[in-house]
């Protein structure tokens, strides 16, 4: 869970923030991330496995995977952490990818599909890529997988669009993808037809979990 959803202090490693989340003055101990902690600020008490966002997740991977001899480097792209698994030569397109709304369905696709190779990382985040494009590519891999696998979160968005009578250009679905895909590209991927087919096969919107 990202420590960054409910106000600017959540994004920081200020003393108050780290004490609220991990009850510890310093970088969060891995044991407290894994076991979960109760955020003690009375304005938003919540028990979560707080990771401190993409940067904290990168550091968590570095520390926890060291125990099984898997080195992880800390790489930055457009201000975000993109963990680099050095021995394997692969990256995450964003440290937040493993707990994205599109990747939380653990049975939907193998976790290894979240990874991108060096050539893809360079194509999305290399020094020759314009800054705005690099920024838009942060977390792009989960968007690719969402188009391929149609996760429940995406189907809920489609149901919301259908319920509100929104066309494709105004849809919540398009808002999700528009930073990296045009409407024509999504049409070419047959996205709406495939979503509607999966919703129908599931028994309609009323049968989609969380709808």
matplotlib code that plots the C-alpha trace (Angstrom):
import matplotlib.pyplot as plt

x = [0.0, 1.4, 2.1, 0.9, -2.8, -4.2, -2.1, 1.4, 3.0, 2.3, 4.8, 7.6, 10.1, 9.5, 9.7, 6.0, 5.1, 7.5, 6.3, 2.7, 3.2, 5.9, 6.4, 10.0, 12.3, 14.1, 13.5, 10.8, 12.0, 11.1, 9.5, 7.0, 6.2, 5.5, 3.6, 1.6, 1.3, -1.6, -1.2, -1.5, -2.6, -6.2, -7.2, -6.7, -6.2, -5.7, -3.8, -1.8, 1.5, 2.7, 5.6, 6.3, 5.4, 7.6, 10.8, 10.1, 9.1, 12.4, 14.3, 12.1, 13.0, 16.7, 16.7, 14.4, 15.8, 19.3, 18.5, 18.1, 21.1, 19.0, 20.5, 18.2, 19.4, 17.6, 16.8, 15.0, 12.7, 10.9, 11.2, 9.8, 11.6, 11.9, 13.6, 16.3, 16.9, 20.5, 21.3, 18.2, 18.6, 14.9, 13.0, 9.6, 8.1, 7.2, 7.8, 4.1, 3.3, 3.0, 0.1, -1.5, -5.3, -4.6, -2.2, -3.8, -5.7, -2.9, -4.4, -4.8, -1.3, 2.2, 4.0, 7.0, 4.9, 5.3, 9.0, 10.5, 13.9, 16.7, 15.8, 12.2, 13.3, 15.6, 12.8, 10.5, 12.9, 16.3, 18.0, 16.9, 13.2, 11.5, 10.7, 6.9, 7.0, 9.1, 6.6, 3.7, 5.5, 5.8, 3.7, 3.1, 3.6, 0.5, -1.5, -0.3, -1.3, -4.7, -5.4, -4.3, -6.0, -9.0, -8.7, -11.8, -10.9, -11.0, -14.4, -15.8, -14.8, -16.5, -19.6, -19.5, -19.3, -22.2, -24.3, -23.6, -24.0, -20.5, -19.1, -15.6, -13.9, -15.5, -15.2, -13.3, -11.7, -10.1, -9.0, -7.0, -5.1, -5.0, -1.5, 0.0, -2.7, -4.9, -8.5, -7.7, -5.0, -7.5, -10.1, -7.4, -6.9, -10.6, -10.7, -14.4, -15.7, -13.5, -14.5, -18.2, -17.7, -16.0, -18.6, -21.4, -19.6, -19.3, -23.1, -23.3, -22.2, -24.1, -21.8, -18.6, -17.0, -17.1, -19.6]
y = [0.0, 3.4, 5.8, 8.7, 8.6, 11.1, 14.3, 15.7, 14.5, 10.9, 11.3, 12.2, 10.7, 13.4, 12.3, 12.6, 10.6, 7.6, 7.5, 7.6, 4.7, 2.5, 3.8, 4.1, 7.1, 6.1, 4.0, 1.5, -1.9, -4.7, -6.7, -3.9, -3.6, -7.4, -7.7, -4.4, -1.5, 0.7, 4.3, 6.2, 9.6, 10.0, 11.7, 8.5, 5.4, 2.3, -1.0, -1.7, -3.1, 0.4, 0.5, 4.3, 4.2, 3.3, 4.4, 2.5, -0.5, -0.4, -0.3, -3.1, -5.3, -4.5, -5.5, -8.5, -10.1, -9.8, -12.7, -15.0, -13.5, -11.6, -8.1, -5.2, -1.8, 1.6, 3.2, 6.4, 7.3, 10.6, 10.9, 7.4, 4.3, 1.5, -1.4, -3.2, -6.9, -6.9, -10.6, -11.1, -7.8, -6.9, -4.0, -3.0, -0.1, 1.4, 0.3, 0.5, -2.1, -5.2, -3.6, -1.7, -2.0, -3.9, -6.5, -7.3, -10.3, -12.8, -15.5, -13.3, -13.6, -14.8, -12.1, -12.4, -10.7, -7.4, -7.4, -5.6, -6.1, -3.6, -2.7, -1.9, 0.2, 2.2, 2.7, 4.1, 5.8, 6.3, 9.7, 10.2, 9.9, 13.2, 14.0, 14.1, 10.7, 9.2, 10.4, 9.0, 5.6, 5.2, 2.1, 1.4, -2.3, -2.8, -0.9, -3.3, -6.3, -4.7, -4.6, -8.2, -9.7, -7.4, -7.4, -6.9, -3.3, -2.5, -4.3, -2.2, 0.9, -0.3, -1.0, 2.5, 3.9, 1.8, 2.8, 6.5, 6.3, 7.6, 7.2, 5.9, 9.3, 10.5, 7.1, 6.3, 3.4, 5.8, 8.1, 5.2, 4.6, 7.9, 9.0, 6.2, 5.0, 6.8, 5.9, 4.4, 2.1, 0.9, 0.3, -1.7, -3.8, -4.5, -3.4, -2.5, -5.5, -7.8, -6.1, -6.4, -10.0, -10.8, -9.0, -11.0, -14.2, -13.4, -12.9, -9.1, -6.1, -7.2, -10.3, -8.3, -8.3, -4.9, -3.4]
z = [0.0, -1.0, 1.8, -0.4, -1.0, 1.5, 1.6, 0.8, 4.0, 3.0, 0.2, 2.5, 4.9, 7.4, 11.0, 11.6, 8.5, 9.3, 12.9, 11.8, 9.4, 10.9, 14.4, 13.7, 13.1, 10.0, 6.8, 7.5, 8.8, 6.3, 9.1, 9.8, 6.1, 5.8, 9.0, 8.5, 10.8, 12.0, 10.9, 14.1, 12.8, 14.1, 10.8, 8.9, 11.0, 8.8, 9.1, 5.9, 4.7, 3.9, 1.5, 1.1, -2.6, -5.5, -3.9, -0.6, -2.6, -4.5, -1.2, 0.2, -2.8, -2.4, 1.3, 1.2, -1.9, -0.7, 1.7, -1.3, -3.3, -5.8, -6.2, -6.9, -8.0, -7.5, -10.8, -11.4, -14.3, -14.5, -10.7, -10.0, -8.9, -11.5, -9.7, -11.7, -11.1, -12.2, -12.6, -14.7, -16.6, -16.1, -14.6, -13.3, -15.3, -11.9, -8.3, -7.8, -10.5, -8.2, -6.2, -9.1, -9.3, -12.6, -11.1, -7.7, -9.2, -8.5, -10.7, -13.8, -15.1, -13.9, -11.9, -14.2, -16.9, -15.0, -15.9, -18.9, -20.4, -20.8, -24.4, -23.4, -20.4, -22.7, -25.2, -22.5, -20.1, -21.8, -22.0, -25.7, -24.7, -24.1, -20.5, -21.0, -22.8, -20.0, -17.4, -19.4, -19.6, -15.8, -15.0, -18.7, -18.4, -16.2, -18.9, -21.5, -19.3, -18.6, -22.3, -22.7, -19.7, -18.9, -15.1, -12.9, -12.1, -15.8, -16.2, -13.3, -15.1, -18.3, -16.3, -14.8, -18.3, -19.6, -16.6, -17.1, -20.9, -21.6, -25.1, -25.7, -25.9, -22.6, -20.9, -17.7, -19.6, -22.1, -19.3, -17.9, -21.1, -22.9, -21.6, -23.8, -26.2, -28.7, -29.1, -32.5, -30.9, -28.3, -31.0, -33.0, -29.9, -30.0, -26.3, -25.9, -27.7, -25.7, -22.4, -23.2, -24.2, -20.9, -18.9, -20.7, -20.2, -16.4, -16.2, -16.7, -14.7, -11.6, -11.5, -11.7, -8.1, -6.6, -9.0]

ax = plt.figure().add_subplot(projection="3d")
ax.plot(x, y, z, "-o")
ax.set_aspect("equal")
plt.show()
